[in-house]
Amino acid sequence: MADKRVVVTGLGLVCGLGNDVQTCWSNAVNGVTGIDDVKSVDTANCYAHKGAEVDLPNEALSSENYDRSSLLCIKATAQAVEDAKLDIKSEDSSRIGVILGSCVGGAASIDKYYTDEIKGGESDAGDIWKMSASAIANNVAKHFGLNGTTANIVNACAAGTMSIAYACDLIRAGKADAFIAGGTDSFSSLAFSGFHALHALDTDSCSPFNRSSGITLGEGSGVLIVESYEHAKARGAKIYCDVLGSGVSSDAHHITAPRPDGMGQMAAIKRAVENSALDFNDIDYINAHGTGTAKNDEAEFLSLHTLFDGSDNLSVSSTKSMTGHCLGAAGSIEAVFSVKSVCDNVIPPTIGYTAEDLDKLAEKAGKLDFVPNTKREKTVTNVMSNSFAFGGNNASIIFSKNPAQLPEKETDEKVYITGAGKLLGTPCEEGSDGLRAQFTSADFKAHGIKMAFFRKLDRFSQLQLLSGVSALENAGITVDETNENNIGIVIGTADGPLKEIADFQINAIKNGTEKGSAFAFPNTVYNAAGGYLSIFSNIRGYNATVANSIQAGLQSVCYAVDVIKAGEADVMLAAGTDENTDIESTLSARLGITGSGKPYSGEGIALGEGSVTLVLEKESAAKARNAEILAEIAGCATAHGSVEAFEISGSQKALEKAIKDACADACITLDGIDAVCGFANGNKSVDALEKGALNAVFGKDIPVLSVKEQYGEARAATAALSAAYAAELLAGKAEAKGFNADNAEYILAVSFGLGGSYSAVVIKKA
């Protein structure tokens, strides 16, 4: 419901400024910096040596054997849960979820694994499970015993803000009572080497909106407990403030640099203001992205002046001048500061200005107050927090003292599948492992993709671009200025561009932190593929990448439907993408999980790869252009059963819940399902859990279809394929051995994720 209030009831924070909210806030408002010489990364041969590290060793964060990004988040979450007085044991844990943002994910564990292998001679296979950002939300859910929707939003430096925004959207849609929402990232040689290669680091502490000569990296985690007002009131919780509207957009410009004209940033800001039912002059304070690089600061200056020059009461500051740039945690750390500003009527400064700098600032700032060096005490009612990222992703969110009657944007329209693009693996040559997709430069030329663009892409992005443009073509959609802002993208992945990440890390270990590749580094972020797709296709709407193990490809469908239903897009591309390179095959073999891949054989998985993109479109948009409709997305659901991040055993009830909830969302009984497109992959535990859940839910034999028998375990790609395959069966465009779809009306697609996450989607004949 549009009038459903979402409030903040708990805060948790750990960063270079301190290990708790009050210490960090006190230091921030008093202009104390957390930036110092870097200790955790060897910078001896680098031109820059500054960073904002958390002064806590791993063992002080948690006794659990998790990656540092997870440990930092558990520390912050514990504070937030305690602050909110949220007694999880007395709550319905299936109504409390975990949505977290990250940029580098398990980079510290990737560094450790390959350092041990290269320099120590023996690596720990257990570190493999910690490498992916997919593990973070699951680790936090396991630690706190939460079983609501889990997701890891991996849109680089916008991830923390987007995670909070998505959590609030799900609460407003009635899909949860509360969320642990925020972001986390640890200091890593990967990020330091990468930004060093781009010559994007400041030799001194960063100086946003001032010297603007580079960023200073930081680490940490910021966590908010967000919940429906009704839930908070019922349990007598204290309320810090309301979360109003948010906005998400794409630059469609460049993989690392912002649009110089600030149009993408302004689109996100405008959406946040409109979705909050406010005017621009209602904003009292903006916690700016403010990284300290020339291009970012110039674009943000332009955006702020263009939209807010009419305001006489706006203050702007960048707390990154004290925390450093904490990447995927930046937005959530700044969200905590934004909430504190609303509550305390204090605005933290941007530090680092000299007397000469202040004269220059006065010329550039105009009426806008950039709060140099010293905090500003004033009445603060509405605060905006902005985050902009690699890939051209922009996110803005507003916190307020006052509730607001939010505009009616939600829609009850049907959502149709109007196209699909597929690129999947075939058996490799003898002597190599698994299944790999076959494509050449000719395939890119066939879609008008020039070689100069093609050469920028890593394999993960190549797969996604080909399936994405194919989906648009198959749906008959041409992106132009009339629709570019109303088309969005959600990409699901289990492991992201793991080869690019690992190869970059291996190079840094062998050759030194200072030897990173400026060409390779942009492709190490999970959302690069979505960025390249938006740049090539000129899609400027909502853009998210979610990493949540194998089921992320089907979760992307659920996420995309949520965006459409919230009135934020007319058309969404929902994709699942994962690659199979020498890195993936070697790590899988090390874990001992590979085999024939035949479902229900118990002989292990056949590792596959690919990308599958579905075009989802609201009914009015599809009918307005006389689109061919493959099928309807009748119902969606996600569920979680907290187990270790590399397990699924013990989480069967969550799959059963996802199936039942998806059918309820489709307004049908379980008897209405004609077949299930399943997820069995040859792993004994996986296959047994699927069988057990289907037997428990349906109580009878039901046709179970498989895409993995042909394409292997392509993780997110085969998860998305299960929905595409079901749609094509119902549309008479595909066949299934032993199943006649002529008289079928509903097919259920299900997928699993390690850590106990499940998605279920009901596909209806159109």
N, C-alpha and C positions, 0 to 999 in steps of 0.2 A: 504494500500500500504506500502511496506517495506521501501520506501524512504520518507514516510510522517513524518516530524519532529514533535516532541512533545516538547514543551518548558514550562518553569516555568515562570509565570508572576506575581504571588502574593504569599506572605508568611504571616502566622499568627501563633502566638505561645503564650502559657501561660503554665508555669510550676513553679517549686520551685525557679527558678532563676529570675523570674519576670513575669510581666503581658503583655509584648509586645515583639516583635522580637528584637528590638535594645537593650533593657535592658538585655534580656536573653543572647544575643550574646556577649555583652560587658562583662558580668559577666563570661561567659564561657571562652572566650579567655584570661581573666585575672585571671583565676583560682579561682574564687569566688564560694563557695559552697552554694547550696540551702538546704542542709541537716541540720536538727535541731531536737530537741525533738518533738515527735508526740503529736499533740493536739486534733485531731478529733477522735482518738480511745483510749480506756482505755487500757493502757499497764502496769498498776501498778504491776501486778503479772507476767509479761513477762520477759524474760531474755534480750530482746532487746527493745530499746525505740526510735530509730532514724527513721526519714522519711523526705521526701522532699515534703511538702504540698504547695498548692497554697494559697497565702495570700489574698483570696477574699471570702467573704461569698456568699451563693447562690443568695441572693437578689441583689448583686452587679453585678452578671453575666448577668442576664436577668430577665425581669418581667414575663416571661412565667413560667408556673407551670410544669417544666420538671425535670427529674432526673439530678443529678449533672454532670454525664458524658455528657449529651446533652448540659447542660449549659456551661460547659467548652469549648465544641466544637463550640458552637454558638459564644462565645467570640473570639476564635481563627479565626473562619471563617469570622467574621465581619472585623477583621484586614486584612485578606488575600484579601477579596473582595475589600476593600478600597485601599489596596496597588496595586492591579491589575487594579484599575480604571475600574472595570467591572460593567457597567450599565445594570443590569439585566432587567430592565423594557424595555430597547431598544433592547434586545436580544430575539431570539427565545428560550424561557425557556425550551422547550422540547428537545433542543440540549445541555443543560447544566445539568449534573447529579451530584449525590452525592454518593461517595463511601468512606466509613469510616471503620476503624478497631477498635475493642474493645476486651478486654479480660473479664472483669468483668461486662460489660454492666450496668444494673440498680441495681448493688449490694447495693448502698446507699439507694435506695428505698425499696429493700427487707429488709434491716436492719431496716429501719423506720417502715415498715408495721408490722413486727413481734415483734419489740420492743414495739410498741403501743399496739399490741394484748396481749403480755405477761405481760408487766409491766403497761400499761395504761388502758387496758381493752377494748379499742375500737380503731380499726384500720380504716384507710381511704381506702375505696374501690378504690378510684382514684389512689392510689399508685400501684395497681395491673397492670394497663396499663403501668407503668413506669419500670416494673421489667425486661422485656426482652431487650436484645441488639437490637432486631428488630426495636425498636422505634427510635433509635438514628438518622440514616440517614433521616428517614421520618420527624423527628422534625426539623432537619436542613433545609431540603427541604421546609418544610412549612414556617419556619421563613423567608427564603430568596425568596420564591416564585419560586422555581425551579421545573421543571417537566420532567427532563431527567431521565435516568436510575438511580435507587437508589439501594444500597446494603450495608449490614453490613458484613464485613469480620471478622470472629471471631476466627482466628487462634492464639489465645493467644498472645504471645510476638512478633510474626512475623506479626501480623495483620496490623499494620500501614504501613509497607513496602509493603506488598502484595496488600493493597488497592491502593496505588499509582501505583504500577506496572499494576494492572488490569485496572485501569482507563486509563493509557497510551495505553494499548493494544486495548481497545475499541475505543479510538480516532484514532489510526492507522488503525483500521478496518473500519473507516468511520461511526461509530455508534453514535458519539457525536462530538461536537466542543470543549467542555471544561468540566472539572470536578472540583468540590470541592473534594479533596482527602486527606486523612490523617488518623488520629486516635485519640482516646480519652479514658481516663479512670480516674475515681475518686478514691481517697484514700478510703479504705473500711476495715472494721473489718474482712470481709470474707478473703481478700487477706492476711492481716497481720496475722490473726489467722492461715491460711493455711501454709504460709511460715514459720511461727513460729513452727508449728507442724512438719514440715520437717527439722527443725533446720538449715534452709537455710538463716537466717538473721544474719547480722554482728552486734556485740554488739556496734561497733563504726560505723563511716561512712564507707561505702563500699570502698574497695581498689582493683579495677580491675587490673589484670596482676601484682599484687604485693603481698599483704598479702593473698588475695583471700580466705577470711574466711567467706564470705556470702554477700548477697545482701542487699541493702537499698531500700525500696519501695518509689516510688514517685507517683505523679499524674500530669495530665495536658492534653494538646491537642496541636498537631501540624497540620497545614493545609497548603496545597499547592494548588494554582490555576494552573492546568496543562491544556494546550490547544494546538490545532494544530497550527503549525507555520503560516499557511495561515490565520487562524482566528485571531491570535494575530497581525499579520502584518496588516490585513485589518482594525482593529480598532485602530491601532497605539500604541499598548501596549509596554511598556518596557519589555525586555526579560532578565531574570536573567541568564539562562543557558538552555541547552538542557537536556532532559531526554533520555538516551540511552537505553541499554538493561537491562533486569532483568532475574533472575533465581529463580525457586522455586523447592524444592525437599523434600523428606521424608527420615528420618534416617532408619525407619523400625527396630528400635532397642529397645527403652524403652520409657515409657510414660512420664517420667520426666527427665531422664538423657540423655545427648548427646552420640552419638557413640564415644568411646574413640579414635578411629582412625581418626575421623573427616571426614569420607568419605561423609556423607550426606551434611555437610557444604561445602565441596569442590565441590560437584556436583552443588550446587546452585551458588557458586562463578564462577565456570567454565562456566556455562550457561550464566551468566550475562556478562562475558567478551566476550564470543563468540557472543552473541546476540548484543553486542555493536561494533563488528568489531574491537576490540582492542587486544593488547597483554598484558600479565600480567605486563610487565615492563612499560606500559603506565599509570598505576595507580599511582597517586602521593600521595594520602591519603586514608586511610580506616578508616571510623568511625565504630569501631568494636562493636560487640554485648557487649563484656566486662562487664559481670554482677558482677563479684567479687566472684563467687563460684569456688571452686577448680576444679571440674570436667568440668565446662563450660570454664574456662580460660585455662585449660590444653588442651582441645580439640581444642580450637580456636588458641592457640599458635602453635599446631601441624599443623593445616590447613594452617595458614599463612606462617609458615616456609616451608612447603612442596611446596606451590604454588609460593611464592614470594621471596625465598632466593636468586634468581638470580638478584633481583632488587637492585640497588644502591641508589634509590631515594625515597623509600617508607616510609612514616610516618604513624603511627597507633596510635589512641588514643581512650579512652572510656570516653565520656562525662557523662556517668552514675555516674562517680565519683563525679559529681556535681549536676546532676538532680535527682539522684536515678533512680531506674528501674520503669518506668511509664507503664509497661505492654503493653497493646494494643496500647498505644500512643507512646511507646518508639521509634519505627521505624520512625514514622512521625516527632517526635521532632528532632531526629538525621538527618532526611532528610533535615529539615530546616537548621540545622547547616552545613550540607554538602554543600548545595547551597550557604550559606554565605561564606564558606571556598573557594569555587570556585571563587566567586565574589571578595573577599577581599584579597585572597592570604595569608590567615592566618589559622593556624591549632590550634585548642584549645587543651590544654594539658589533660593528665590524672593526677589528683592531688593526693597527699597523700604519696609521697615517702620521706623517710628520707635518710640521707647520706648512711647509711648501706644498705637500700633498693636499692639504685642506683647501688651499687656494684653488688648486686645479679641480678639486671635487666640486667646489661651489659653482664653477663654470659649467660642469657637466650635469650636475644634479638638478638644477632649476628649483622648482618648488618641492621636489621629493627630498625627504630627510633620510640620508643614508647612515645616520647614527654612528658617526666616526668616533672610535676610541672609548666613548663613555656611554653607559646605558641611558635610556630615555624612560622616564616615568610619566605615564599618561593613561587615560582611560582606554582600554583595549577591549573592544566588543567582538570584532571579527578579524580573524587572522587567516591569511592564505599562505600555504607552503608549496613551493614549486620545485620540481625536479625534472631535469632534462638529461638525456642520455645518448650514448653511442647508439647508432641505428636510427637516430632521429626520433626517438621516443620522448614524449612530453607528458607530464602529469602534474595536475594541480588539485589541491584539496583545501577546504575551508572549515575552520573550527570557530565556534561562536558561543558567547555567553547565553544567547537567546535561541530558543527553538524557532523554527520557521515552517510555514506551510509550503512545502516544496511543490514545484509545478507538476502537473499531471502529464507525465511523459510515457508511462508504462502502457503496454499494449497487450491485448488478449488475442491478437491476430494469430492465425496459424503460421507455422514456420515450415517452409518447404525446402527440400533438396532439389536444386535446379541444375546442378552440374557436378562433375567430379574429374579430378586429374590424378593419374596413378603412374608411379614409376617404382617398380619392385624388382627384387633380386631374382636371378636365375642361378642354377648350380655353377659353382666356380670350376675353373680348369683343374684337372687332376693334380693333387699335391697342395692345393690351397684349401682354405676352410670356409664352409658355409655357402651362402648365396649372396651374390653381388649384382647390383644394377648395371646394365650395359648401356652406355650412351657416349656420344662423341660430340665434337664441336658442331657437326651437322645438325644435331638435335636442337641446339641453341639457335643456330641460324634459321631453322624452320619456324621459330617463334619470333624472329626479328631481334634476337639478342646478339649484339655485336661482340666481337672477340675481345675488344678492349674492356668491356664490362665482364665478360665471362672469365677473363684471366684474374680478376680480383677475387673470385669466389673460391672458397674451400669446398670440399666434396659435400659437406652437410648443406651448405647454401646452394650448391648446384642442384642437388636433389630437390630441395624445397622450391627453388625458382622454377624448375621444369614442371613440377606437378601443379604449382600455383597458377602459372600462366596457362597451362593446359585446362585447368578447371574453369578459369574465366572464359576461355575460348569455347569450351564445351557447353557452358551455360549461356553463351551468346551475349556476354557482358563486355561492353567497351567502357573503359574508365575515362571520364572526361571531366571538365570543370562543373558539369551539372550534377555529378554524383560522387566525385572523389572524396568528399568529406563525410559521406554517408555509407562508405564501404570500409569494413574493418578486417582485421586479421587476428586469429588466435592460433598459435602453433604449439603443439604438445610434443615433448621429447623426453626420452628416458635419460640419455647421456649427452645430448648436445654435440658440439664439435669436439669430441674427445681427442681425436687424432691431432687437431691443431693445438689443443691445450697441452697434450702430452709432449708433442714434438717441440713446442716452444719451451716447455719446462726443461726437457732433456738438454736442449741447447744451452740454456742458462746454467745448468749444473756443470756441463762439460767445459763451457767456454767463458763463463762468468756472467754476472748480472748485467754488466755493461754491454753485452754482445747480443741483446735482443733484436729481433727483426721488426722494423716498423711496418713492413708489408704484411707480416703474418699476424701481428698482435690484434688488429681489429677483428679478426676471424675467431679469436679465442672466446669471445663473449657469446653466450647462448642465443641472444636475440639478433645476432648479425644476419641470420637467414631471413628473418622477418623484415629487417631493415632493407636488405637488398631487394626483397620482393616488393616492398612499398616503393622503393626508389625506381625500380624498373617499370612498375605498373602505374605509378603515380597515385597510389592509394594513400589518403591522408587522414583516414578516420582512426578508430580505436585500434591499437596494436599491442598485443600481449604474447609473451612466450611463457608457457608453463612447463616446468620439469617435475614430473611426479611418477617416475618409473614407467613401466610398460603401458599402463592404462592411460597415460597422458594424451595419447592420440584420440581416445574416445572422450576423455574429460574435456578436450578442446571443443568438442561438439557441444557438450553441456554448457561450457563457458560462453561459447558463441551465442547459443540460444539465450542465455542470461542477458547478454549485451543487447540483443535484439528486443527482448521482452522489456528491458529497462528503457527502451526508446532511444538508445544511443547509436543505433545503426539500422539501416534498411537491409543491408547485405553483409554477411560475414563469411570470410574464408576460414574454415576450421580444418586444421591439418595435423597429421602425425608424421614425424620425420626422425629417423635414426640411421646412422651409417654403420657399415661393417668394413673396417680397414684392418691393417696389420695390428694396430693397437688393440682394437676390440677383440679380434680373434685370439691374440696372444693372452690378453687378460682373462678371457672366458675359459681358455684352455687351462690357465693357471688355477682357476677356481674349480675346474673339473666338472663343468656343467654342460659341455657340448656332447653331442651324439647324433643319432639318426634323425631326430626331430619329428618322428612320427607320433602324432597325438595318441595318448594312452599306452604308449609302448614302454614307458619307463626307461628309455635308453638315452635320455638327455636331449637337449635342444639342438636344432640346426640354426646357427646364427644367420639371420638375414639382414636386409637393409632396404630402405626405400623411403618414399614420401607419398602420402595420399592426402589430397586436399578436396574437401567438399565445399560447395557453394550453398550456403543457407540463406534464405530470403524470406522476408515477411510477405504474407499473402498479397497485400495490396500492391507491393512493389513488383512481385512476380506477375500478377495479372495485368498490371499497367503496361508491361512490355510484352505480354503474351508469351511468357517463358514456358518452355517445356518443363513440366513438373515430373520428377522421378518418383518422389514419395514425400510423405509428411513426417516431420519429427513430432510424434504425438506426445511423448513423455521422456523426461530425463531425470536421472538421480545419481548422486554420488554418495558413498558411505565409506566409513573407515573403521577398522578394528585394530587397535594398537598392538603391534608386535614389533620385534626388532626390524630395523630398516632393510635387512637382507632376508627376511622370512615372510611367509604368508600363513604357515600353520598356526591355527588358533584364531584365525580371523574369518572363518566361514560365515558366521552370523552377519557380518558386514555385507558380504555379497548377497545373502538372502534379503537383507534390508534394502539394498540398492535395487534389486529386482522388484520387490513389492512396492517400493516408493515410485519407481519409474512407471509401473502399471497404474498406480493410483494417480500419478500426474497425467497419465493418458486417459484417465477416467474409464478404465476397463478392468475386468477381473483377470485373474491369472489364467483362467480358462480361455481367455481371448487370444493368448499367444499361440501362434501356429508353429513356430520354430525358434530355435535359439542359435545365433551365430556365436560360438563359444571361443574360449581362449586356451584350451588344452594345447600343450606344446612339446610333450615328451618327457617333461620333468615329473617325477612321481608325485611330489607334494602338490604341484599345481593341478595336475590332472585329477588327483583324488579329491581335492577341494572343490573343483568345478562339479564333478559328479555328485558329491555329497550335497552341495547346495542346490543343484537342479532337482535332485530327488526329494530333498526336504521341502522345496518351494512348490513344485508341481505335483508331487505325489504320484507320478506316473511317468512312463516313457514319453519323451518329447523329442522330435527330430533335432539333432544337434549338428550344425554345419560348421565347417572349419575352413579358414583361409590359410592357416599355418602349414597344413599338409603340403601345400604347393609352394608357399613363399617363405617358410621357415619362421623363426621367431624374429621378426623385424621390429619388435617392440612397439613403439608408438605408431609406426607406419601400419602394422597389421591391426592394431587397435582401431585406428581410423578406417582401415579397409573393411572391418567387420560391418560398420554402418553403411559404407558405400556399397558393399556387396549385397546387403539386405535390401537396400533401395533398388538396386538394379534387378534383383530377383523379382521384387514386387512389380517393377515396371516392365517385366518381360524382356529385359536386356541381358540377362545372365541365366545360367542353369546351375542346378545343384544335383550331384549324383544322389539318387534315391529320394529326392524330394521334389514334388510338383507344386510350384508356387501359384498355379493358375487360380486356385480357390483360396489362397491364403490372403489374410488381410493385415495381420500384424506379425512382424518378426522382431525379436528382442536381440540386441547386440550387447554383449558384456565383455568387460576386460578387467584384468587384475594388475595391481602394482605391488612390488615388494614393499614391505612395511605395512601392508594391510589396507591399501586404498583400492576402491572399486568404482567403476562407472557402469551404468546401465542406460540404454537408450531404446525406446520403443519406436520402431519404424512402421508407418502405416501406409497401405496402398493409397495412392492419390485418386 
